[in-house]
Amino acid sequence: MEADMAEIVVRDARARHASEKPGDFAAGE
C-alpha cells in the first residue's frame, strides 16, 4: 500500500509541476 501511495504522490507532484511550469517540465523530461 505504501508503494501505491508514493506513486500517487509522485504523480500529483508531477502534475502540479507541469501545470505551474509546463516549459520547464517538458525540458526536464
Secondary structure as the mmCIF struct_conf table of DSSP 4:
data_model
#
loop_
_struct_conf.conf_type_id
_struct_conf.id
_struct_conf.beg_label_comp_id
_struct_conf.beg_label_asym_id
_struct_conf.beg_label_seq_id
_struct_conf.end_label_comp_id
_struct_conf.end_label_asym_id
_struct_conf.end_label_seq_id
HELX_RH_AL_P HELX_RH_AL_P1 GLU A 2 GLU A 20
HELX_RH_AL_P HELX_RH_AL_P2 PRO A 22 GLY A 28
#
